[in-house]
Amino acid sequence: MSKKPIDFPILLTTVILVAIGIVMVFSASFYYASQRWGDSLYFFKRQCLWAVIGFAGLFIASRVDYSKLQKYSRIFMLISIVLLIAVLLVGQERNYAKRWLGIGNLTIQPAEIAKFAMVFFIADTVSRNKGKMKYFFKGMFPILAVAGVVFGLILLQPNLSTAGSILLLTFVMLFVGGANLWHIGGLLAAGGVGAVVLTMAEEYRMDRLLAFRDPWEDPLDNGYQLIQSLYSLGSGGLFGLGLAKSRQKLLYLPYPETDFIFAIIGEELGFLGAMILILLFLILIWRGIRVALSAPDLFGSMVAAGIISMITIQVVINIAVVTASMPPTGLPLPFISYGGSSLAIFMTSIGVLLNISKHCSTG
């Protein structure tokens, strides 16, 4: 395959997003970090370290021919499943959930690795079975079986939001891979029923749903986070209060550096700043779709589609949660939210996307 320069708009947009993320993580976290850890730079320094790791992953992935990775996709998937089992056995528990494995002073989230592994596994399976994807058992079932195992292991942590995002990723990639639309529609209907059952099975999930319907019914408990998020967004106005001048991050809004960092962006940079951030994501998504459409083979096209779908799903869900457009979940905003595993995996995935872009038929 002939090589061309990498897709520079993808690289530039990613660098800008990571830079914005580092700045906003510091701005959103310095007060809480100084109160909790006695070091206002606590989150900032760790995010910078993971950004360096992420850039290393991006550089390496952009240099390795993506087609050579196909033969390792199943091994990669197996490793991610082993890590998901390990986190249930020896993982660190925080807020009644086991989602992290400790490696020295750093922690990783195996669920983030599993997302990346699922992209390669589905792309590999679809490319091997491209003539069978219209059939349920011959084409779709192997993918659904593995996705079900991953979903179950992540649900046990418990982490319904991440588990659900992996199912959404699976459905999108099956659609792109040419699966029968009736089969996908049936699976989506079954997934909707399952989501209702799982929500009703846990009291805290029902509380979140009820708080989403009307957070002011319980403003000091279940509705508190959504209300503070809306206060944060609303007080930003058109141009914002100014960088580092958010009031809601002063221990009013929970998790301002992670799940609700978009609210701080809206407060400090205003509607205009929030729209610029969304525009950057749209540019990245658009360029990623171009790569998927012009990739030289089905495996490359599926990997590119999976990577950009993974990013899109989390961007849409995170912003929808922060703006009270859907019930609260725990998905970070790609490249922006504090979180080492998420940042490193997303940046490495961009490296793979850049490598695919070298072989594309369009500029």
PyMOL commands that set and color helices and strands:
alter all, ss='L'
color gray80, all
select helices_A, chain A and resi 8-36+42-63+66-90+110-128+136-155+160-176+181-201+203-213+215-217+224-236+261-294+298-322+340-357
alter helices_A, ss='H'
color red, helices_A
select strands_A, chain A and resi 92-94+97-103+106-108
alter strands_A, ss='S'
color yellow, strands_A
deselect
rebuild
show_as cartoon
